[in-house]
Amino acid sequence: MHGVDNVKNAIDKSIEVAKYDFNYINGILKNWRREGYPNLNLKEGGHKSGGKFNRKGNGQNKNEFAGFKPKKPRVLT
């Protein structure tokens, strides 16, 4: 389904972040299938188009919390 090279690359990525878990590797592969598999010929982190799975967002960064203000930390006495 994902290809041997992509599975090996996902395992390498999981080792880089010290997450030795098949669920983590499966999550990487699912994200790559949805967003496009990385092109091994590009620089690290590059992605090639994923065909029908390549989506264009609405321009909003989904990794940011819009309007989020953290609470003040408790003062320990």
PDB file of N, CA, C, O and CB in Angstrom:
ATOM      1  N   MET A   1       0.822  -1.190   0.000  1.00  0.00           N
ATOM      2  CA  MET A   1       0.000   0.000   0.000  1.00  0.00           C
ATOM      3  C   MET A   1       0.870   1.261   0.000  1.00  0.00           C
ATOM      4  O   MET A   1       0.649   2.156  -0.816  1.00  0.00           O
ATOM      5  CB  MET A   1      -0.937  -0.006   1.207  1.00  0.00           C
ATOM      6  N   HIS A   2       1.855   1.346   0.898  1.00  0.00           N
ATOM      7  CA  HIS A   2       2.672   2.553   1.011  1.00  0.00           C
ATOM      8  C   HIS A   2       3.988   2.436   0.253  1.00  0.00           C
ATOM      9  O   HIS A   2       4.582   3.449  -0.117  1.00  0.00           O
ATOM     10  CB  HIS A   2       2.950   2.855   2.467  1.00  0.00           C
ATOM     11  N   GLY A   3       4.442   1.227   0.021  1.00  0.00           N
ATOM     12  CA  GLY A   3       5.719   1.023  -0.649  1.00  0.00           C
ATOM     13  C   GLY A   3       6.841   0.835   0.362  1.00  0.00           C
ATOM     14  O   GLY A   3       6.838   1.432   1.438  1.00  0.00           O
ATOM     15  N   VAL A   4       7.795  -0.003  -0.004  1.00  0.00           N
ATOM     16  CA  VAL A   4       8.887  -0.358   0.902  1.00  0.00           C
ATOM     17  C   VAL A   4       9.718   0.865   1.273  1.00  0.00           C
ATOM     18  O   VAL A   4      10.071   1.043   2.438  1.00  0.00           O
ATOM     19  CB  VAL A   4       9.781  -1.424   0.266  1.00  0.00           C
ATOM     20  N   ASP A   5      10.034   1.712   0.290  1.00  0.00           N
ATOM     21  CA  ASP A   5      10.866   2.889   0.566  1.00  0.00           C
ATOM     22  C   ASP A   5      10.180   3.853   1.529  1.00  0.00           C
ATOM     23  O   ASP A   5      10.828   4.423   2.406  1.00  0.00           O
ATOM     24  CB  ASP A   5      11.203   3.613  -0.736  1.00  0.00           C
ATOM     25  N   ASN A   6       8.877   4.035   1.368  1.00  0.00           N
ATOM     26  CA  ASN A   6       8.152   4.937   2.266  1.00  0.00           C
ATOM     27  C   ASN A   6       8.072   4.375   3.677  1.00  0.00           C
ATOM     28  O   ASN A   6       8.154   5.129   4.647  1.00  0.00           O
ATOM     29  CB  ASN A   6       6.747   5.198   1.733  1.00  0.00           C
ATOM     30  N   VAL A   7       7.914   3.060   3.806  1.00  0.00           N
ATOM     31  CA  VAL A   7       7.875   2.447   5.134  1.00  0.00           C
ATOM     32  C   VAL A   7       9.228   2.592   5.815  1.00  0.00           C
ATOM     33  O   VAL A   7       9.299   2.919   7.000  1.00  0.00           O
ATOM     34  CB  VAL A   7       7.476   0.956   5.041  1.00  0.00           C
ATOM     35  N   LYS A   8      10.309   2.349   5.065  1.00  0.00           N
ATOM     36  CA  LYS A   8      11.654   2.515   5.633  1.00  0.00           C
ATOM     37  C   LYS A   8      11.883   3.958   6.062  1.00  0.00           C
ATOM     38  O   LYS A   8      12.462   4.212   7.118  1.00  0.00           O
ATOM     39  CB  LYS A   8      12.731   2.090   4.616  1.00  0.00           C
ATOM     40  N   ASN A   9      11.431   4.894   5.247  1.00  0.00           N
ATOM     41  CA  ASN A   9      11.589   6.310   5.570  1.00  0.00           C
ATOM     42  C   ASN A   9      10.784   6.678   6.819  1.00  0.00           C
ATOM     43  O   ASN A   9      11.252   7.466   7.641  1.00  0.00           O
ATOM     44  CB  ASN A   9      11.152   7.181   4.381  1.00  0.00           C
ATOM     45  N   ALA A  10       9.588   6.120   6.970  1.00  0.00           N
ATOM     46  CA  ALA A  10       8.769   6.378   8.159  1.00  0.00           C
ATOM     47  C   ALA A  10       9.432   5.801   9.404  1.00  0.00           C
ATOM     48  O   ALA A  10       9.396   6.418  10.469  1.00  0.00           O
ATOM     49  CB  ALA A  10       7.359   5.784   7.987  1.00  0.00           C
ATOM     50  N   ILE A  11      10.036   4.625   9.279  1.00  0.00           N
ATOM     51  CA  ILE A  11      10.759   4.036  10.412  1.00  0.00           C
ATOM     52  C   ILE A  11      11.934   4.919  10.791  1.00  0.00           C
ATOM     53  O   ILE A  11      12.184   5.141  11.976  1.00  0.00           O
ATOM     54  CB  ILE A  11      11.247   2.609  10.077  1.00  0.00           C
ATOM     55  N   ASP A  12      12.665   5.429   9.793  1.00  0.00           N
ATOM     56  CA  ASP A  12      13.784   6.334  10.077  1.00  0.00           C
ATOM     57  C   ASP A  12      13.309   7.590  10.796  1.00  0.00           C
ATOM     58  O   ASP A  12      13.958   8.055  11.733  1.00  0.00           O
ATOM     59  CB  ASP A  12      14.504   6.715   8.781  1.00  0.00           C
ATOM     60  N   LYS A  13      12.168   8.145  10.356  1.00  0.00           N
ATOM     61  CA  LYS A  13      11.627   9.341  11.014  1.00  0.00           C
ATOM     62  C   LYS A  13      11.249   9.046  12.457  1.00  0.00           C
ATOM     63  O   LYS A  13      11.468   9.881  13.334  1.00  0.00           O
ATOM     64  CB  LYS A  13      10.406   9.869  10.250  1.00  0.00           C
ATOM     65  N   SER A  14      10.683   7.869  12.716  1.00  0.00           N
ATOM     66  CA  SER A  14      10.296   7.529  14.087  1.00  0.00           C
ATOM     67  C   SER A  14      11.524   7.342  14.963  1.00  0.00           C
ATOM     68  O   SER A  14      11.491   7.673  16.148  1.00  0.00           O
ATOM     69  CB  SER A  14       9.436   6.258  14.108  1.00  0.00           C
ATOM     70  N   ILE A  15      12.601   6.820  14.403  1.00  0.00           N
ATOM     71  CA  ILE A  15      13.839   6.654  15.167  1.00  0.00           C
ATOM     72  C   ILE A  15      14.444   8.014  15.494  1.00  0.00           C
ATOM     73  O   ILE A  15      15.003   8.198  16.575  1.00  0.00           O
ATOM     74  CB  ILE A  15      14.852   5.791  14.385  1.00  0.00           C
ATOM     75  N   GLU A  16      14.339   8.975  14.564  1.00  0.00           N
ATOM     76  CA  GLU A  16      14.876  10.322  14.800  1.00  0.00           C
ATOM     77  C   GLU A  16      14.257  10.972  16.029  1.00  0.00           C
ATOM     78  O   GLU A  16      14.931  11.716  16.743  1.00  0.00           O
ATOM     79  CB  GLU A  16      14.641  11.206  13.580  1.00  0.00           C
ATOM     80  N   VAL A  17      12.983  10.700  16.284  1.00  0.00           N
ATOM     81  CA  VAL A  17      12.299  11.309  17.426  1.00  0.00           C
ATOM     82  C   VAL A  17      12.144  10.336  18.592  1.00  0.00           C
ATOM     83  O   VAL A  17      11.425  10.615  19.551  1.00  0.00           O
ATOM     84  CB  VAL A  17      10.932  11.819  17.001  1.00  0.00           C
ATOM     85  N   ALA A  18      12.829   9.184  18.503  1.00  0.00           N
ATOM     86  CA  ALA A  18      12.852   8.177  19.570  1.00  0.00           C
ATOM     87  C   ALA A  18      11.457   7.676  19.935  1.00  0.00           C
ATOM     88  O   ALA A  18      11.147   7.489  21.111  1.00  0.00           O
ATOM     89  CB  ALA A  18      13.524   8.747  20.805  1.00  0.00           C
ATOM     90  N   LYS A  19      10.623   7.462  18.929  1.00  0.00           N
ATOM     91  CA  LYS A  19       9.283   6.892  19.132  1.00  0.00           C
ATOM     92  C   LYS A  19       9.267   5.531  18.448  1.00  0.00           C
ATOM     93  O   LYS A  19       9.009   5.433  17.248  1.00  0.00           O
ATOM     94  CB  LYS A  19       8.141   7.842  18.560  1.00  0.00           C
ATOM     95  N   TYR A  20       9.542   4.485  19.216  1.00  0.00           N
ATOM     96  CA  TYR A  20       9.657   3.137  18.671  1.00  0.00           C
ATOM     97  C   TYR A  20       8.322   2.413  18.809  1.00  0.00           C
ATOM     98  O   TYR A  20       8.202   1.452  19.570  1.00  0.00           O
ATOM     99  CB  TYR A  20      10.782   2.347  19.384  1.00  0.00           C
ATOM    100  N   ASP A  21       7.333   2.877  18.076  1.00  0.00           N
ATOM    101  CA  ASP A  21       5.981   2.363  18.222  1.00  0.00           C
ATOM    102  C   ASP A  21       5.351   2.229  16.835  1.00  0.00           C
ATOM    103  O   ASP A  21       5.414   3.153  16.025  1.00  0.00           O
ATOM    104  CB  ASP A  21       5.126   3.289  19.138  1.00  0.00           C
ATOM    105  N   PHE A  22       4.742   1.070  16.571  1.00  0.00           N
ATOM    106  CA  PHE A  22       4.117   0.857  15.268  1.00  0.00           C
ATOM    107  C   PHE A  22       2.951   1.805  15.034  1.00  0.00           C
ATOM    108  O   PHE A  22       2.690   2.186  13.892  1.00  0.00           O
ATOM    109  CB  PHE A  22       3.644  -0.577  15.146  1.00  0.00           C
ATOM    110  N   ASN A  23       2.252   2.188  16.080  1.00  0.00           N
ATOM    111  CA  ASN A  23       1.152   3.145  15.909  1.00  0.00           C
ATOM    112  C   ASN A  23       1.674   4.485  15.413  1.00  0.00           C
ATOM    113  O   ASN A  23       1.030   5.136  14.591  1.00  0.00           O
ATOM    114  CB  ASN A  23       0.386   3.333  17.231  1.00  0.00           C
ATOM    115  N   TYR A  24       2.837   4.904  15.906  1.00  0.00           N
ATOM    116  CA  TYR A  24       3.443   6.161  15.465  1.00  0.00           C
ATOM    117  C   TYR A  24       3.836   6.059  13.985  1.00  0.00           C
ATOM    118  O   TYR A  24       3.594   6.980  13.205  1.00  0.00           O
ATOM    119  CB  TYR A  24       4.685   6.509  16.338  1.00  0.00           C
ATOM    120  N   ILE A  25       4.440   4.935  13.614  1.00  0.00           N
ATOM    121  CA  ILE A  25       4.847   4.724  12.222  1.00  0.00           C
ATOM    122  C   ILE A  25       3.621   4.690  11.314  1.00  0.00           C
ATOM    123  O   ILE A  25       3.638   5.276  10.231  1.00  0.00           O
ATOM    124  CB  ILE A  25       5.656   3.412  12.080  1.00  0.00           C
ATOM    125  N   ASN A  26       2.563   4.012  11.742  1.00  0.00           N
ATOM    126  CA  ASN A  26       1.328   3.989  10.950  1.00  0.00           C
ATOM    127  C   ASN A  26       0.744   5.387  10.808  1.00  0.00           C
ATOM    128  O   ASN A  26       0.207   5.728   9.754  1.00  0.00           O
ATOM    129  CB  ASN A  26       0.296   3.053  11.592  1.00  0.00           C
ATOM    130  N   GLY A  27       0.843   6.198  11.855  1.00  0.00           N
ATOM    131  CA  GLY A  27       0.365   7.575  11.780  1.00  0.00           C
ATOM    132  C   GLY A  27       1.138   8.391  10.767  1.00  0.00           C
ATOM    133  O   GLY A  27       0.557   9.179  10.022  1.00  0.00           O
ATOM    134  N   ILE A  28       2.459   8.202  10.737  1.00  0.00           N
ATOM    135  CA  ILE A  28       3.289   8.892   9.745  1.00  0.00           C
ATOM    136  C   ILE A  28       2.843   8.501   8.338  1.00  0.00           C
ATOM    137  O   ILE A  28       2.665   9.357   7.471  1.00  0.00           O
ATOM    138  CB  ILE A  28       4.792   8.557   9.952  1.00  0.00           C
ATOM    139  N   LEU A  29       2.667   7.205   8.126  1.00  0.00           N
ATOM    140  CA  LEU A  29       2.283   6.725   6.794  1.00  0.00           C
ATOM    141  C   LEU A  29       0.895   7.223   6.387  1.00  0.00           C
ATOM    142  O   LEU A  29       0.677   7.558   5.222  1.00  0.00           O
ATOM    143  CB  LEU A  29       2.315   5.196   6.758  1.00  0.00           C
ATOM    144  N   LYS A  30      -0.041   7.275   7.331  1.00  0.00           N
ATOM    145  CA  LYS A  30      -1.380   7.787   7.022  1.00  0.00           C
ATOM    146  C   LYS A  30      -1.321   9.260   6.645  1.00  0.00           C
ATOM    147  O   LYS A  30      -1.983   9.691   5.701  1.00  0.00           O
ATOM    148  CB  LYS A  30      -2.324   7.587   8.217  1.00  0.00           C
ATOM    149  N   ASN A  31      -0.523  10.036   7.387  1.00  0.00           N
ATOM    150  CA  ASN A  31      -0.380  11.459   7.063  1.00  0.00           C
ATOM    151  C   ASN A  31       0.250  11.641   5.692  1.00  0.00           C
ATOM    152  O   ASN A  31      -0.192  12.484   4.912  1.00  0.00           O
ATOM    153  CB  ASN A  31       0.463  12.175   8.128  1.00  0.00           C
ATOM    154  N   TRP A  32       1.274  10.861   5.394  1.00  0.00           N
ATOM    155  CA  TRP A  32       1.933  10.968   4.094  1.00  0.00           C
ATOM    156  C   TRP A  32       0.980  10.585   2.971  1.00  0.00           C
ATOM    157  O   TRP A  32       1.000  11.208   1.910  1.00  0.00           O
ATOM    158  CB  TRP A  32       3.182  10.083   4.050  1.00  0.00           C
ATOM    159  N   ARG A  33       0.141   9.565   3.186  1.00  0.00           N
ATOM    160  CA  ARG A  33      -0.809   9.167   2.154  1.00  0.00           C
ATOM    161  C   ARG A  33      -1.807  10.296   1.899  1.00  0.00           C
ATOM    162  O   ARG A  33      -2.191  10.552   0.758  1.00  0.00           O
ATOM    163  CB  ARG A  33      -1.548   7.872   2.563  1.00  0.00           C
ATOM    164  N   ARG A  34      -2.221  10.969   2.978  1.00  0.00           N
ATOM    165  CA  ARG A  34      -3.198  12.051   2.857  1.00  0.00           C
ATOM    166  C   ARG A  34      -2.567  13.308   2.260  1.00  0.00           C
ATOM    167  O   ARG A  34      -3.175  13.967   1.416  1.00  0.00           O
ATOM    168  CB  ARG A  34      -3.805  12.370   4.226  1.00  0.00           C
ATOM    169  N   GLU A  35      -1.338  13.646   2.698  1.00  0.00           N
ATOM    170  CA  GLU A  35      -0.722  14.921   2.318  1.00  0.00           C
ATOM    171  C   GLU A  35       0.280  14.800   1.176  1.00  0.00           C
ATOM    172  O   GLU A  35       0.686  15.811   0.602  1.00  0.00           O
ATOM    173  CB  GLU A  35      -0.040  15.522   3.507  1.00  0.00           C
ATOM    174  N   GLY A  36       0.675  13.605   0.847  1.00  0.00           N
ATOM    175  CA  GLY A  36       1.670  13.388  -0.199  1.00  0.00           C
ATOM    176  C   GLY A  36       2.930  12.784   0.394  1.00  0.00           C
ATOM    177  O   GLY A  36       3.440  13.259   1.409  1.00  0.00           O
ATOM    178  N   TYR A  37       3.419  11.750  -0.236  1.00  0.00           N
ATOM    179  CA  TYR A  37       4.623  11.083   0.250  1.00  0.00           C
ATOM    180  C   TYR A  37       5.839  11.964   0.008  1.00  0.00           C
ATOM    181  O   TYR A  37       5.888  12.695  -0.982  1.00  0.00           O
ATOM    182  CB  TYR A  37       4.805   9.714  -0.433  1.00  0.00           C
ATOM    183  N   PRO A  38       6.831  11.903   0.911  1.00  0.00           N
ATOM    184  CA  PRO A  38       8.037  12.707   0.696  1.00  0.00           C
ATOM    185  C   PRO A  38       8.804  12.187  -0.512  1.00  0.00           C
ATOM    186  O   PRO A  38       8.892  10.980  -0.738  1.00  0.00           O
ATOM    187  CB  PRO A  38       8.939  12.691   1.953  1.00  0.00           C
ATOM    188  N   ASN A  39       9.345  13.099  -1.269  1.00  0.00           N
ATOM    189  CA  ASN A  39      10.161  12.733  -2.419  1.00  0.00           C
ATOM    190  C   ASN A  39      11.579  12.543  -1.919  1.00  0.00           C
ATOM    191  O   ASN A  39      12.185  13.483  -1.405  1.00  0.00           O
ATOM    192  CB  ASN A  39      10.093  13.816  -3.554  1.00  0.00           C
ATOM    193  N   LEU A  40      12.115  11.350  -2.061  1.00  0.00           N
ATOM    194  CA  LEU A  40      13.442  11.057  -1.543  1.00  0.00           C
ATOM    195  C   LEU A  40      14.525  11.793  -2.316  1.00  0.00           C
ATOM    196  O   LEU A  40      15.656  11.885  -1.840  1.00  0.00           O
ATOM    197  CB  LEU A  40      13.700   9.568  -1.584  1.00  0.00           C
ATOM    198  N   ASN A  41      14.209  12.320  -3.498  1.00  0.00           N
ATOM    199  CA  ASN A  41      15.185  13.064  -4.282  1.00  0.00           C
ATOM    200  C   ASN A  41      15.273  14.522  -3.854  1.00  0.00           C
ATOM    201  O   ASN A  41      16.253  15.198  -4.167  1.00  0.00           O
ATOM    202  CB  ASN A  41      14.839  12.983  -5.748  1.00  0.00           C
ATOM    203  N   LEU A  42      14.255  15.020  -3.138  1.00  0.00           N
ATOM    204  CA  LEU A  42      14.280  16.398  -2.656  1.00  0.00           C
ATOM    205  C   LEU A  42      15.073  16.473  -1.366  1.00  0.00           C
ATOM    206  O   LEU A  42      15.429  15.448  -0.785  1.00  0.00           O
ATOM    207  CB  LEU A  42      12.852  16.936  -2.444  1.00  0.00           C
ATOM    208  N   LYS A  43      15.345  17.681  -0.925  1.00  0.00           N
ATOM    209  CA  LYS A  43      15.995  17.852   0.369  1.00  0.00           C
ATOM    210  C   LYS A  43      15.104  17.279   1.450  1.00  0.00           C
ATOM    211  O   LYS A  43      13.909  17.079   1.236  1.00  0.00           O
ATOM    212  CB  LYS A  43      16.305  19.340   0.649  1.00  0.00           C
ATOM    213  N   GLU A  44      15.683  17.013   2.611  1.00  0.00           N
ATOM    214  CA  GLU A  44      14.925  16.399   3.700  1.00  0.00           C
ATOM    215  C   GLU A  44      13.714  17.254   4.041  1.00  0.00           C
ATOM    216  O   GLU A  44      13.820  18.473   4.176  1.00  0.00           O
ATOM    217  CB  GLU A  44      15.814  16.207   4.945  1.00  0.00           C
ATOM    218  N   GLY A  45      12.573  16.610   4.176  1.00  0.00           N
ATOM    219  CA  GLY A  45      11.336  17.299   4.505  1.00  0.00           C
ATOM    220  C   GLY A  45      10.510  17.671   3.292  1.00  0.00           C
ATOM    221  O   GLY A  45       9.383  18.144   3.438  1.00  0.00           O
ATOM    222  N   GLY A  46      11.056  17.466   2.073  1.00  0.00           N
ATOM    223  CA  GLY A  46      10.307  17.812   0.876  1.00  0.00           C
ATOM    224  C   GLY A  46       9.242  16.785   0.575  1.00  0.00           C
ATOM    225  O   GLY A  46       9.390  15.610   0.910  1.00  0.00           O
ATOM    226  N   HIS A  47       8.177  17.219  -0.051  1.00  0.00           N
ATOM    227  CA  HIS A  47       7.089  16.313  -0.405  1.00  0.00           C
ATOM    228  C   HIS A  47       6.780  16.458  -1.882  1.00  0.00           C
ATOM    229  O   HIS A  47       6.805  17.557  -2.436  1.00  0.00           O
ATOM    230  CB  HIS A  47       5.829  16.593   0.448  1.00  0.00           C
ATOM    231  N   LYS A  48       6.491  15.339  -2.503  1.00  0.00           N
ATOM    232  CA  LYS A  48       5.988  15.396  -3.869  1.00  0.00           C
ATOM    233  C   LYS A  48       4.474  15.408  -3.811  1.00  0.00           C
ATOM    234  O   LYS A  48       3.885  15.136  -2.765  1.00  0.00           O
ATOM    235  CB  LYS A  48       6.510  14.199  -4.723  1.00  0.00           C
ATOM    236  N   SER A  49       3.860  15.714  -4.901  1.00  0.00           N
ATOM    237  CA  SER A  49       2.402  15.771  -4.880  1.00  0.00           C
ATOM    238  C   SER A  49       1.842  14.377  -4.667  1.00  0.00           C
ATOM    239  O   SER A  49       2.389  13.391  -5.159  1.00  0.00           O
ATOM    240  CB  SER A  49       1.853  16.382  -6.186  1.00  0.00           C
ATOM    241  N   GLY A  50       0.761  14.309  -3.938  1.00  0.00           N
ATOM    242  CA  GLY A  50       0.180  13.026  -3.594  1.00  0.00           C
ATOM    243  C   GLY A  50      -1.002  12.652  -4.460  1.00  0.00           C
ATOM    244  O   GLY A  50      -1.832  11.848  -4.035  1.00  0.00           O
ATOM    245  N   GLY A  51      -1.110  13.196  -5.642  1.00  0.00           N
ATOM    246  CA  GLY A  51      -2.226  12.853  -6.513  1.00  0.00           C
ATOM    247  C   GLY A  51      -3.534  13.309  -5.912  1.00  0.00           C
ATOM    248  O   GLY A  51      -3.680  14.473  -5.540  1.00  0.00           O
ATOM    249  N   LYS A  52      -4.494  12.395  -5.813  1.00  0.00           N
ATOM    250  CA  LYS A  52      -5.805  12.781  -5.299  1.00  0.00           C
ATOM    251  C   LYS A  52      -5.771  13.104  -3.815  1.00  0.00           C
ATOM    252  O   LYS A  52      -6.704  13.713  -3.293  1.00  0.00           O
ATOM    253  CB  LYS A  52      -6.807  11.682  -5.556  1.00  0.00           C
ATOM    254  N   PHE A  53      -4.700  12.701  -3.125  1.00  0.00           N
ATOM    255  CA  PHE A  53      -4.613  12.955  -1.699  1.00  0.00           C
ATOM    256  C   PHE A  53      -3.999  14.316  -1.394  1.00  0.00           C
ATOM    257  O   PHE A  53      -4.028  14.762  -0.247  1.00  0.00           O
ATOM    258  CB  PHE A  53      -3.810  11.868  -1.033  1.00  0.00           C
ATOM    259  N   ASN A  54      -3.449  14.975  -2.396  1.00  0.00           N
ATOM    260  CA  ASN A  54      -2.823  16.270  -2.177  1.00  0.00           C
ATOM    261  C   ASN A  54      -3.914  17.329  -2.085  1.00  0.00           C
ATOM    262  O   ASN A  54      -4.596  17.616  -3.069  1.00  0.00           O
ATOM    263  CB  ASN A  54      -1.813  16.606  -3.313  1.00  0.00           C
ATOM    264  N   ARG A  55      -4.075  17.906  -0.903  1.00  0.00           N
ATOM    265  CA  ARG A  55      -5.114  18.913  -0.690  1.00  0.00           C
ATOM    266  C   ARG A  55      -4.489  20.285  -0.529  1.00  0.00           C
ATOM    267  O   ARG A  55      -3.354  20.425  -0.074  1.00  0.00           O
ATOM    268  CB  ARG A  55      -5.967  18.568   0.543  1.00  0.00           C
ATOM    269  N   LYS A  56      -5.241  21.270  -0.906  1.00  0.00           N
ATOM    270  CA  LYS A  56      -4.825  22.639  -0.647  1.00  0.00           C
ATOM    271  C   LYS A  56      -5.717  23.171   0.455  1.00  0.00           C
ATOM    272  O   LYS A  56      -6.941  23.070   0.383  1.00  0.00           O
ATOM    273  CB  LYS A  56      -4.904  23.531  -1.936  1.00  0.00           C
ATOM    274  N   GLY A  57      -5.100  23.736   1.468  1.00  0.00           N
ATOM    275  CA  GLY A  57      -5.861  24.256   2.591  1.00  0.00           C
ATOM    276  C   GLY A  57      -6.420  25.628   2.298  1.00  0.00           C
ATOM    277  O   GLY A  57      -6.302  26.136   1.183  1.00  0.00           O
ATOM    278  N   ASN A  58      -7.021  26.218   3.294  1.00  0.00           N
ATOM    279  CA  ASN A  58      -7.591  27.546   3.138  1.00  0.00           C
ATOM    280  C   ASN A  58      -6.576  28.629   3.484  1.00  0.00           C
ATOM    281  O   ASN A  58      -6.950  29.785   3.682  1.00  0.00           O
ATOM    282  CB  ASN A  58      -8.831  27.692   4.006  1.00  0.00           C
ATOM    283  N   GLY A  59      -5.297  28.268   3.560  1.00  0.00           N
ATOM    284  CA  GLY A  59      -4.258  29.237   3.842  1.00  0.00           C
ATOM    285  C   GLY A  59      -4.019  29.457   5.317  1.00  0.00           C
ATOM    286  O   GLY A  59      -3.092  30.177   5.688  1.00  0.00           O
ATOM    287  N   GLN A  60      -4.819  28.865   6.155  1.00  0.00           N
ATOM    288  CA  GLN A  60      -4.684  29.042   7.593  1.00  0.00           C
ATOM    289  C   GLN A  60      -3.792  27.942   8.138  1.00  0.00           C
ATOM    290  O   GLN A  60      -3.949  26.774   7.782  1.00  0.00           O
ATOM    291  CB  GLN A  60      -6.069  29.033   8.293  1.00  0.00           C
ATOM    292  N   ASN A  61      -2.855  28.312   9.002  1.00  0.00           N
ATOM    293  CA  ASN A  61      -1.984  27.329   9.620  1.00  0.00           C
ATOM    294  C   ASN A  61      -2.765  26.610  10.706  1.00  0.00           C
ATOM    295  O   ASN A  61      -3.175  27.228  11.688  1.00  0.00           O
ATOM    296  CB  ASN A  61      -0.705  27.993  10.197  1.00  0.00           C
ATOM    297  N   LYS A  62      -2.971  25.331  10.544  1.00  0.00           N
ATOM    298  CA  LYS A  62      -3.775  24.568  11.489  1.00  0.00           C
ATOM    299  C   LYS A  62      -2.986  24.182  12.734  1.00  0.00           C
ATOM    300  O   LYS A  62      -3.553  23.628  13.675  1.00  0.00           O
ATOM    301  CB  LYS A  62      -4.318  23.325  10.822  1.00  0.00           C
ATOM    302  N   ASN A  63      -1.692  24.466  12.752  1.00  0.00           N
ATOM    303  CA  ASN A  63      -0.874  24.143  13.911  1.00  0.00           C
ATOM    304  C   ASN A  63      -0.870  25.265  14.945  1.00  0.00           C
ATOM    305  O   ASN A  63      -0.271  25.117  16.011  1.00  0.00           O
ATOM    306  CB  ASN A  63       0.539  23.843  13.475  1.00  0.00           C
ATOM    307  N   GLU A  64      -1.513  26.358  14.654  1.00  0.00           N
ATOM    308  CA  GLU A  64      -1.557  27.477  15.583  1.00  0.00           C
ATOM    309  C   GLU A  64      -2.911  27.517  16.277  1.00  0.00           C
ATOM    310  O   GLU A  64      -3.935  27.161  15.694  1.00  0.00           O
ATOM    311  CB  GLU A  64      -1.281  28.806  14.854  1.00  0.00           C
ATOM    312  N   PHE A  65      -2.900  27.954  17.526  1.00  0.00           N
ATOM    313  CA  PHE A  65      -4.134  28.109  18.274  1.00  0.00           C
ATOM    314  C   PHE A  65      -4.597  29.548  18.096  1.00  0.00           C
ATOM    315  O   PHE A  65      -3.991  30.467  18.647  1.00  0.00           O
ATOM    316  CB  PHE A  65      -3.942  27.748  19.789  1.00  0.00           C
ATOM    317  N   ALA A  66      -5.649  29.747  17.343  1.00  0.00           N
ATOM    318  CA  ALA A  66      -6.147  31.084  17.085  1.00  0.00           C
ATOM    319  C   ALA A  66      -6.784  31.650  18.349  1.00  0.00           C
ATOM    320  O   ALA A  66      -7.719  31.060  18.890  1.00  0.00           O
ATOM    321  CB  ALA A  66      -7.155  31.077  15.924  1.00  0.00           C
ATOM    322  N   GLY A  67      -6.289  32.774  18.815  1.00  0.00           N
ATOM    323  CA  GLY A  67      -6.857  33.444  19.975  1.00  0.00           C
ATOM    324  C   GLY A  67      -6.545  32.772  21.299  1.00  0.00           C
ATOM    325  O   GLY A  67      -7.178  33.088  22.307  1.00  0.00           O
ATOM    326  N   PHE A  68      -5.591  31.858  21.328  1.00  0.00           N
ATOM    327  CA  PHE A  68      -5.272  31.142  22.561  1.00  0.00           C
ATOM    328  C   PHE A  68      -4.345  31.987  23.418  1.00  0.00           C
ATOM    329  O   PHE A  68      -3.314  32.468  22.948  1.00  0.00           O
ATOM    330  CB  PHE A  68      -4.626  29.772  22.255  1.00  0.00           C
ATOM    331  N   LYS A  69      -4.720  32.165  24.683  1.00  0.00           N
ATOM    332  CA  LYS A  69      -3.864  32.862  25.640  1.00  0.00           C
ATOM    333  C   LYS A  69      -3.630  31.914  26.807  1.00  0.00           C
ATOM    334  O   LYS A  69      -4.586  31.497  27.462  1.00  0.00           O
ATOM    335  CB  LYS A  69      -4.507  34.222  26.120  1.00  0.00           C
ATOM    336  N   PRO A  70      -2.383  31.568  27.076  1.00  0.00           N
ATOM    337  CA  PRO A  70      -2.118  30.628  28.166  1.00  0.00           C
ATOM    338  C   PRO A  70      -2.393  31.263  29.522  1.00  0.00           C
ATOM    339  O   PRO A  70      -2.295  32.478  29.693  1.00  0.00           O
ATOM    340  CB  PRO A  70      -0.674  30.135  28.104  1.00  0.00           C
ATOM    341  N   LYS A  71      -2.738  30.412  30.478  1.00  0.00           N
ATOM    342  CA  LYS A  71      -2.961  30.886  31.836  1.00  0.00           C
ATOM    343  C   LYS A  71      -1.634  31.292  32.451  1.00  0.00           C
ATOM    344  O   LYS A  71      -0.573  30.814  32.050  1.00  0.00           O
ATOM    345  CB  LYS A  71      -3.654  29.805  32.694  1.00  0.00           C
ATOM    346  N   LYS A  72      -1.712  32.182  33.433  1.00  0.00           N
ATOM    347  CA  LYS A  72      -0.505  32.556  34.154  1.00  0.00           C
ATOM    348  C   LYS A  72      -0.089  31.378  35.028  1.00  0.00           C
ATOM    349  O   LYS A  72      -0.944  30.707  35.606  1.00  0.00           O
ATOM    350  CB  LYS A  72      -0.729  33.845  35.011  1.00  0.00           C
ATOM    351  N   PRO A  73       1.205  31.120  35.130  1.00  0.00           N
ATOM    352  CA  PRO A  73       1.645  29.994  35.950  1.00  0.00           C
ATOM    353  C   PRO A  73       1.408  30.263  37.433  1.00  0.00           C
ATOM    354  O   PRO A  73       1.439  31.406  37.891  1.00  0.00           O
ATOM    355  CB  PRO A  73       3.125  29.704  35.700  1.00  0.00           C
ATOM    356  N   ARG A  74       1.172  29.183  38.166  1.00  0.00           N
ATOM    357  CA  ARG A  74       0.985  29.301  39.608  1.00  0.00           C
ATOM    358  C   ARG A  74       2.305  29.676  40.260  1.00  0.00           C
ATOM    359  O   ARG A  74       3.374  29.240  39.833  1.00  0.00           O
ATOM    360  CB  ARG A  74       0.435  27.985  40.207  1.00  0.00           C
ATOM    361  N   VAL A  75       2.213  30.481  41.288  1.00  0.00           N
ATOM    362  CA  VAL A  75       3.399  30.852  42.044  1.00  0.00           C
ATOM    363  C   VAL A  75       3.495  29.904  43.231  1.00  0.00           C
ATOM    364  O   VAL A  75       2.598  29.849  44.072  1.00  0.00           O
ATOM    365  CB  VAL A  75       3.346  32.353  42.509  1.00  0.00           C
ATOM    366  N   LEU A  76       4.587  29.163  43.287  1.00  0.00           N
ATOM    367  CA  LEU A  76       4.777  28.229  44.386  1.00  0.00           C
ATOM    368  C   LEU A  76       5.345  28.968  45.590  1.00  0.00           C
ATOM    369  O   LEU A  76       6.263  29.778  45.462  1.00  0.00           O
ATOM    370  CB  LEU A  76       5.706  27.069  43.969  1.00  0.00           C
ATOM    371  N   THR A  77       4.784  28.678  46.762  1.00  0.00           N
ATOM    372  CA  THR A  77       5.269  29.355  47.972  1.00  0.00           C
ATOM    373  C   THR A  77       5.968  28.398  48.880  1.00  0.00           C
ATOM    374  O   THR A  77       6.442  28.792  49.946  1.00  0.00           O
ATOM    375  CB  THR A  77       4.134  30.022  48.714  1.00  0.00           C
TER     376      THR A  77
END
